[in-house]
Amino acid sequence: MKGLFDNIVLGARAGGDEMATRGNSHLTVQRKGKERDLYTCQICGSNLQIEGHHILNYQYGGAASVDNIVSLCHICHKQVYRGNIDIIKI
């Protein structure tokens, strides 16, 4: 099943110090993004283990906003980080 995004732009994972400094606002943003996407993976359509992914990585200037979040299932999220799937916001 094809999701809403054709491709995904990859970025490196946020480091521990950066994660500690962004507080809880990112959790609220991720929750709102998942709610917007009806807790559905935007790649495969699954509704299991949905996670919020920053389209443009936070450490590279990606906004802590709902517009920068895409909902992915755990499996697709792992594939993004492994470089097997690219996301491009269209």
N, C-alpha and C positions, 0 to 999 in steps of 0.2 A: 504494500500500500504506500503510495507516495504522500509525503507530508507537505506542509505549507512552504517549506524551504527546499529549494533545489540543491543547494550546496551550503557548506558551513565554513566560515573563516576560522582557522585555528590560531590559538595563542598558547603560550606557556602557562602552566599552572601558577597560581598565586603562591608566593612564599609564606612561611609561617608568620614573619613580622607583619607583612601586609594584611594577612587575614586577621591578626589581632587588632590592627588599627581601624578596621572599617566598622566595627561595632555590630549591632543587631539590625541595622537598617537594611543590609543586604538580604537578610532572612525575610523581611517583610516584602521586599521587592520580588524575591524569588517566589514567595507564596502568591503574590498578586499576579505574577506571570503565569504560574501554574493554573490559577483560577481562570484567567483570561482564556487559556488554552484548554479549559475544561478537563484538566489533569490528563491530557492526551499527548503522547509522544508525537512531535511534529515531523518525525522522520518515518516511523513505521506504523503509527496509529495505536500503539499499545496504551493501555491505561494502568499498567503495573509499574511500581517503583519509579514514579515520575520525579525528576529532578530539574531544578532550574539551572540553565547554562548561560553564562554571559557570552553573547555573540562576539563582541569585542572585549577581550580579556581586560579585567579591572586594572591589572598592573600596566597595561599599555594604554591607559586612558579611557577605557570603556566606562560608560556612565553606570552609576548605580540606579538605573531606572528600568521600569517595566519594558520599555521599548528596546532595551538591550538584553532581554531575557528570552530564551526559547525553552520550551518544555521538552525534555527528552527522557525516555525510559533509561534505566540504568545501563542496559546493554548498548543502546545507541550512544549514550554519553561516553562509555568506555571507548567505543569505536572512534568518536571524535578525538579524544585525547591520544589515541594510538595513531592518529593521522590517516585512518581508513575512510573517514567521511569528512568532507569540507562543507561548511555552512556559509552562504553568502546571503546577507539580508537583501531582499528584493522589494 
